[in-house]
Amino acid sequence: MLQPKERFIFYHFVRCYLKKNRPIGSKYLAKTLNFKFSPPLLRLYFRRLAKKGLILNSYDFKGRLPSDKGWKYYLFGFNLNPEIKLNYQNLEESIKKYLYFSRSALIVIEENRKSFLKGLNYLADGLAQKKESLVDALDLIEYLLSTFDLISEDIGIKIGKEIKISKTGELALGFVNQPKRSYLFLGPKRNYYHTLWSLLNEIKKRI
């Protein structure tokens, strides 16, 4: 889908966005890359990436940000290791690390469908700039708890508008869906998806 230079620029663009949590401009990215690419040249590549649907212009701040399609390409288009070291022998410890690192909410639904919510404070912090998204997140949690069987896949990550029942498109949902026990990770669309994907696959092996 992308040429080598486009892949290189897109990868570093997303990494900068994750680090800064704000739209990234050509001047900032050029400085981050030690001016291997000039700002005008980066703007040319930004236009190419936008035509391919991977990045968007920000209407609130100067700069650009990944699109939902861009996040998906970042997750499956690069062979990356988790951003934090996960202790797969101790899933509870790994989950706590991920919650702290990514600012997500965790819902565990047990055999009796009793729910446990963890990390709501992290979710609130992660969505602090978009108050309507926090309300959406809480509504979405309530809806998922009552209609969880609507998720047909056994494992996956849905980003933004892929979550059909989300009102704002500002959330990301990672899930492992098994008959007796399921895990849901709900958080801001800005997320460390490789870490989440590694954690979801490890959880699936255990349940």
C-alpha positions in Angstrom: 0.0 0.0 0.0 2.8 2.4 0.8 6.2 3.1 -0.8 9.3 2.7 1.5 9.6 6.4 2.2 5.9 6.8 2.8 6.0 3.9 5.3 9.0 5.5 7.0 7.3 8.9 7.3 3.9 7.5 8.3 5.5 5.3 11.0 7.3 8.2 12.6 4.3 10.5 12.2 2.2 8.1 14.3 4.9 7.7 16.9 5.1 11.4 17.3 1.4 11.6 17.6 1.3 9.0 20.3 4.1 10.8 22.2 2.7 14.3 21.9 -1.0 13.4 21.9 -1.8 16.3 19.5 -1.8 16.9 15.8 1.6 16.8 14.2 2.9 19.4 11.7 5.6 19.1 9.0 8.0 21.4 10.9 7.8 19.3 14.1 8.2 16.0 12.2 11.1 17.4 10.2 12.9 18.3 13.4 12.2 14.9 15.0 13.7 13.3 11.9 16.8 15.5 12.1 15.7 17.2 8.9 16.2 14.2 6.7 13.1 15.5 5.0 12.4 19.2 4.7 9.0 20.6 5.9 7.8 21.2 2.3 8.7 17.7 1.2 6.9 16.3 4.3 3.8 18.3 3.4 3.9 16.6 -0.1 4.1 13.2 1.6 1.3 14.2 4.0 -0.9 14.9 1.0 -0.1 11.5 -0.5 -1.0 9.8 2.8 -4.2 11.8 3.0 -5.2 10.7 -0.5 -4.7 7.1 0.7 -7.0 7.8 3.7 -4.3 7.3 6.4 -4.1 10.8 7.9 -6.5 13.7 8.4 -6.3 17.5 8.8 -7.1 18.7 12.3 -9.9 21.2 12.5 -9.1 22.1 16.2 -5.3 22.5 16.0 -2.7 23.1 13.3 -1.4 19.8 12.1 -2.5 16.3 11.1 -3.6 13.2 12.9 -4.1 9.5 12.0 -7.5 8.4 10.6 -9.3 5.3 11.7 -7.9 3.6 8.6 -4.5 4.9 9.5 -4.6 3.4 13.0 -5.6 0.0 11.5 -2.7 0.2 9.0 -0.3 1.1 11.9 -1.6 -1.9 13.8 -1.3 -4.5 11.0 1.2 -2.9 8.7 4.2 -2.9 10.9 5.8 -5.8 12.8 6.3 -4.0 16.2 6.8 -5.2 19.7 4.7 -4.0 22.6 5.6 -0.6 23.9 5.9 -1.9 27.4 7.3 -5.2 28.8 4.3 -7.4 29.6 4.6 -10.2 32.1 2.7 -13.0 30.5 3.1 -15.3 33.5 1.1 -12.8 35.5 -1.8 -11.4 33.4 -3.2 -9.3 36.2 0.1 -7.4 36.4 0.3 -7.0 32.6 -3.3 -5.7 32.6 -2.5 -3.2 35.3 0.6 -2.0 33.4 -1.4 -1.6 30.2 -4.2 0.4 32.0 -1.7 2.7 33.5 0.3 3.1 30.3 -2.6 3.6 27.8 -5.2 5.2 30.0 -8.0 2.8 29.1 -11.0 1.3 31.0 -11.2 -2.4 31.5 -14.5 -4.4 31.8 -14.3 -8.0 32.9 -17.5 -10.0 32.4 -17.5 -13.3 34.3 -19.5 -16.4 33.9 -22.4 -15.0 35.8 -22.2 -11.8 33.7 -21.1 -9.8 36.8 -19.0 -6.9 35.6 -15.9 -5.4 37.1 -14.8 -1.9 36.0 -11.2 -0.9 36.4 -9.3 2.1 35.1 -12.2 4.5 34.7 -10.0 7.3 36.1 -7.5 6.6 33.3 -10.3 6.7 30.7 -11.5 10.0 32.1 -7.9 11.4 31.9 -7.5 10.2 28.3 -10.8 11.8 27.2 -10.4 15.0 29.3 -10.4 17.3 26.3 -13.6 15.8 24.9 -16.2 15.7 27.7 -18.9 14.4 25.4 -16.7 11.4 24.6 -16.5 10.5 28.3 -20.3 10.5 28.5 -20.4 8.4 25.3 -17.9 6.0 26.9 -20.1 5.5 29.9 -23.2 5.0 27.8 -21.3 2.6 25.6 -20.2 0.5 28.6 -23.8 0.3 29.8 -24.9 -0.7 26.3 -22.2 -3.3 25.9 -23.0 -4.9 29.2 -26.6 -5.3 28.3 -26.0 -6.5 24.7 -22.6 -8.0 24.7 -23.7 -11.0 22.6 -23.9 -8.6 19.6 -20.1 -8.9 19.3 -19.7 -11.9 17.0 -15.9 -12.0 16.7 -13.8 -13.8 19.3 -11.0 -11.3 19.3 -10.4 -7.9 17.7 -9.8 -4.2 17.9 -12.4 -1.7 16.7 -11.4 1.9 16.2 -13.5 5.0 15.9 -16.5 4.7 13.6 -16.0 0.9 13.5 -17.7 0.8 16.8 -21.2 1.2 15.3 -22.9 2.0 18.6 -20.5 4.8 19.6 -21.9 8.3 19.2 -18.7 10.3 18.8 -16.2 8.0 17.0 -13.5 9.1 19.5 -13.1 5.7 21.2 -11.3 2.4 20.6 -12.5 -1.0 21.8 -10.3 -4.1 22.2 -12.0 -7.4 23.1 -11.6 -11.1 23.7 -15.1 -12.7 23.5 -15.5 -16.2 24.9 -18.6 -18.0 26.0 -17.8 -18.0 29.7 -15.6 -15.0 30.2 -14.8 -11.9 28.1 -12.5 -8.9 28.4 -13.2 -5.5 27.0 -10.7 -2.6 26.8 -12.3 0.7 26.1 -10.3 3.9 25.7 -9.4 6.9 23.7 -8.8 6.4 19.9 -5.2 7.4 20.5 -3.9 4.1 21.8 -0.9 1.8 21.9 -2.4 -0.8 19.7 0.5 -3.2 19.4 0.6 -3.6 23.2 -3.1 -4.1 23.4 -3.1 -6.7 20.5 -0.3 -8.6 22.3 -2.2 -8.6 25.5 -5.5 -9.7 23.9 -3.8 -12.6 22.2 -2.3 -13.7 25.4 -5.6 -13.5 27.2 -7.3 -15.5 24.5 -4.7 -18.3 25.1 -5.6 -18.4 28.9 -9.4 -18.4 28.8 
